[in-house]
Amino acid sequence: MLRISLKDQEKIIINGAIIRSAGKSTLMVENRCTILRGKDIMEPEEANTPTKRLYFACMMAYLDPENREQHQDSILDLYQPLMGIFQSGEPQVNLIEIGKALAISDFYKALTECRQLIDYEAEAMNRAAPADAD
């Protein structure tokens, strides 16, 4: 059993249904289902970097099983170039873990690893920004 506490107006997706809390709520999920909390939901316009586009494609594969094959094609198109960009260190470990998760269709695990990759990408962009300003 999974217990989920939601803040007022917080969104959650359960088996494709978008649910918004009207007031503070607690849900008890008693069986296996596809769940994504509001903070983990990415809108299409937010997918504006290579790692965010990968996250979005993985999220869609997780939430939209009817079109999963199409989403998996997008994932591969996005994943392969990142392997060439992140060739060492923690980002490469994240990409390897994403690949393992995708191989067994564990899209939620892939999302977890993608979030770490997004954080790394943001840090790298922040480090590069001052140098570009010179």
N, C-alpha and C positions, 0 to 999 in steps of 0.2 A: 504494500500500500504506500502511496506517495501523498504527502500532505503539502499543499501549495498555498501560501498566504499571498494575497494580492492587495495592493494599495488601491485606493479609490481611483477609478478611471484607468487602471493598469490593464493592458491587453495580454491575452494568452491565446495561442492557437492549439486546439485539441482536435486531432483527426481532421484537420482542414477547416474547422469552424473557428472563426475569430470571435472571441468572447471578451467583453470589456466589463470590468468590475464596476458595479454601482455601489460605492462605499467599500469599506475594508471587508474583505471576504477570505474565507478559507475553504479550499476545495480538497476533497479526499478522492483520489483516483485509485480505484480498486482493481483495475485490470491494465494490461499492457496496451498502450496507445501512443500515438505520435503527439508530443507536447513541445511547444516552444514558447517560452516566456517573452513578454514584451521587450525586455532589454536585449534579447537575442534575435529579434525580428528586424530584418534589414529591408528597407524600402528600395525599389529599383534605382531611384535617383541617388541613393547613398552608395551604390556600387560603382565608385568613381576612381578606383585604383586597381591594379592587377590582383592584389590579394583580396580586396573587397569583392571584386567580380567573382573570384573563386569561391568565396564564402557564400555569395548570393546563389551561385549555381548549385552548391552543395545543399543550401537551405531549401531550394526549390525541389531538388531530388528527394530530400527528406519529407517535405510537406505535400508533394504532388506525385504520388506513386503511379497514377494513371499515365503520366508523361515522363516517367523516370528515365527511360532510354534516351529521350531527347536531352534531358538535363545532364545525363552522364556524358553524352557527346560534347556538350558545352564544357563540362568539367575537364575532360581530357584536353580540349583546345586551350584551356586556361592554365592547366596544371603543367604541361610540358615546357612552355617557355619559362615558367618560374623555376623549374629544375635547373635551367641554364643560368638563371640570374643568381639564385641562392645556392652556391656550390660548396659552402662549408658552414661550420658552426651550427648554432641553434636553429636558424631558419631551415637549413637542410634537414636537420633532425625532424622538425615539424613537417616538412614536405614528405619525408619518408613515412612518418606516422599517418599523414593524410592518405598517402598511397595505400598503406596497409588497411586503413579503415574503409577506403573506397573498394578495395578488392573483396571485402566481405560485406559490402553494402551497409556499413555502419556509418550512416551519414551524420548522426548526432556526434559521434566521436570525431569525424572529420571537421565538423563545425567548431568543436573545442580547439582542435589544433589550428584551424584557420584563424581563430581569434588571436592566438599567440603570434601567428605570422603577421596579422594586421598590425598588432602592437609593434613588432619589430620594424615593419615597413614605415610606420609613423615616426618611430625614433630615428630611423635612417634618413627620412626626409627632413626631419627637424635639424639633424646634424648637418645636412647638406645645405639647408636654407641660408645660413650666414655666409657661407663660402660663395654662394651664387650672388649675394647682394654686393659683393666687392667689385 
